[in-house]
Amino acid sequence: MNLNNLLISIPTILYALTIHEYFHGWTANKFGDPTARLQGRLTLNPLAHIDILGALCFVFAHFGWGKPVPVNPYNFRNPRRDNMIVSFAGPAANFVSAFLFGVIFQLLRNTPFIPMNVSVILYNLNPASKAKPCCRIRRKKVESPRDLGL
């Protein structure tokens, strides 16, 4: 695995595992099980969801796992149905996220001018930039109408 793939895969894995586990806990909390929230696992902080061995396996073996969010089905109002919905919440969050990122990348794929325009804007916002003299605001002391070009 080269460095470029590693630099792309690590944030991707952190994002995917965090979203996956967060939505398991969020859905369980919505259906009446506060276990994940009470244990501090209902957070978007990746450190709460990353299993070190599972993350290393993701990077090097292309499969892995995160820390499972604790769920107590006895706290649900309808345990069979709610447990099934909580189980599907993590993968559903990953599919929705992948779809949204795919749409965004497709929209940006045909607009290569955006990074150049953003860099030009940032350059021009910098007061220390060496803009052309014709573009700089010149302040003159006005003493007579002739100085205004009248």
C-alpha positions as CSV (number, residue, x, y, z in Angstrom):
1,M,0.0,0.0,0.0
2,N,1.5,3.3,-1.0
3,L,1.3,6.5,1.0
4,N,-1.4,8.2,-1.1
5,N,-3.8,5.3,-0.5
6,L,-3.0,5.4,3.2
7,L,-3.7,9.1,3.4
8,I,-7.0,8.6,1.7
9,S,-8.1,5.4,3.5
10,I,-7.5,6.5,7.1
11,P,-9.9,9.5,7.2
12,T,-12.4,7.4,5.1
13,I,-12.3,4.6,7.6
14,L,-12.6,7.0,10.6
15,Y,-15.6,8.7,9.0
16,A,-17.3,5.4,7.9
17,L,-16.9,3.7,11.3
18,T,-17.9,6.8,13.3
19,I,-21.1,7.3,11.2
20,H,-22.0,3.6,11.3
21,E,-21.6,3.2,15.1
22,Y,-23.1,6.6,15.9
23,F,-26.3,5.8,14.0
24,H,-26.7,2.4,15.8
25,G,-26.6,4.3,19.1
26,W,-28.7,7.2,17.9
27,T,-31.5,4.9,16.6
28,A,-31.4,2.8,19.8
29,N,-31.7,6.0,21.8
30,K,-34.7,7.1,19.7
31,F,-36.4,3.8,20.3
32,G,-35.9,4.0,24.1
33,D,-32.5,2.5,24.9
34,P,-30.2,5.1,26.5
35,T,-27.3,2.6,27.0
36,A,-25.0,4.1,24.4
37,R,-25.8,7.7,25.5
38,L,-25.2,6.9,29.1
39,Q,-21.8,5.2,28.3
40,G,-20.7,8.2,26.2
41,R,-20.9,6.3,22.9
42,L,-23.5,8.6,21.3
43,T,-20.9,10.9,19.9
44,L,-19.3,11.7,16.6
45,N,-15.8,11.6,18.1
46,P,-14.0,8.8,16.2
47,L,-12.0,7.8,19.3
48,A,-15.1,6.5,21.0
49,H,-15.8,4.1,18.1
50,I,-12.4,3.0,16.8
51,D,-11.1,-0.4,17.7
52,I,-7.3,-0.2,17.1
53,L,-6.9,-3.8,15.9
54,G,-10.0,-3.5,13.7
55,A,-8.8,-0.2,12.2
56,L,-5.4,-1.7,11.4
57,C,-7.1,-4.6,9.7
58,F,-9.1,-2.2,7.6
59,V,-5.9,-0.5,6.4
60,F,-3.8,-3.5,5.7
61,A,-6.2,-6.4,5.1
62,H,-9.1,-4.4,3.7
63,F,-11.6,-5.6,6.2
64,G,-12.1,-4.7,9.9
65,W,-14.4,-3.5,12.6
66,G,-15.1,-0.8,15.1
67,K,-16.2,-1.0,18.8
68,P,-19.8,-2.1,18.8
69,V,-22.2,0.3,20.4
70,P,-23.9,-1.3,23.4
71,V,-27.6,-1.9,23.0
72,N,-30.0,-3.4,25.5
73,P,-33.1,-4.7,23.6
74,Y,-35.0,-5.0,26.9
75,N,-35.3,-1.2,26.9
76,F,-37.2,-1.1,23.6
77,R,-40.9,-0.7,23.4
78,N,-41.1,-3.4,20.7
79,P,-37.9,-5.4,21.2
80,R,-38.0,-7.5,18.0
81,R,-38.8,-4.7,15.6
82,D,-36.7,-2.1,17.2
83,N,-33.6,-4.3,17.5
84,M,-33.9,-5.1,13.8
85,I,-34.2,-1.4,12.9
86,V,-31.2,-0.5,15.1
87,S,-29.2,-3.3,13.4
88,F,-30.0,-1.8,9.9
89,A,-29.3,1.8,11.0
90,G,-25.5,1.6,10.8
91,P,-25.3,0.1,7.3
92,A,-28.1,2.4,6.1
93,A,-26.1,5.4,7.3
94,N,-23.1,4.2,5.3
95,F,-25.2,3.7,2.2
96,V,-26.8,7.1,2.5
97,S,-23.4,8.7,3.1
98,A,-21.8,7.0,0.2
99,F,-24.7,8.1,-2.1
100,L,-24.4,11.7,-1.0
101,F,-20.6,11.8,-1.4
102,G,-21.1,10.2,-4.9
103,V,-23.6,12.9,-5.9
104,I,-21.2,15.7,-4.6
105,F,-18.2,14.2,-6.5
106,Q,-20.3,13.9,-9.7
107,L,-21.4,17.5,-9.4
108,L,-17.8,18.7,-8.8
109,R,-16.2,16.5,-11.4
110,N,-17.4,18.7,-14.3
111,T,-16.3,21.9,-12.7
112,P,-12.4,21.9,-12.7
113,F,-12.4,25.7,-12.4
114,I,-13.5,25.8,-8.8
115,P,-10.1,25.2,-7.1
116,M,-8.5,27.8,-9.4
117,N,-11.1,30.4,-8.7
118,V,-11.0,29.8,-5.0
119,S,-7.2,30.2,-5.0
120,V,-7.5,33.4,-6.9
121,I,-10.1,34.7,-4.5
122,L,-7.9,33.8,-1.5
123,Y,-4.9,35.4,-3.2
124,N,-6.8,38.6,-3.8
125,L,-8.1,38.7,-0.3
126,N,-4.6,38.8,1.1
127,P,-3.7,42.4,1.7
128,A,0.0,41.6,1.3
129,S,-0.6,40.2,-2.2
130,K,1.3,42.0,-5.0
131,A,-1.7,43.1,-7.0
132,K,-1.1,45.1,-10.1
133,P,-0.8,48.9,-9.4
134,C,-3.8,49.6,-11.6
135,C,-6.0,47.5,-9.3
136,R,-4.8,49.1,-6.0
137,I,-6.9,51.9,-4.5
138,R,-5.0,55.1,-4.7
139,R,-5.7,57.8,-2.2
140,K,-4.9,61.3,-3.2
141,K,-5.3,64.4,-1.2
142,V,-8.0,66.5,-3.0
143,E,-7.2,70.2,-2.9
144,S,-9.1,71.5,-5.9
145,P,-11.8,70.4,-8.4
146,R,-8.9,70.0,-10.9
147,D,-7.5,67.2,-8.8
148,L,-10.8,65.3,-9.3
149,G,-10.4,65.6,-13.0
150,L,-13.2,68.2,-13.4
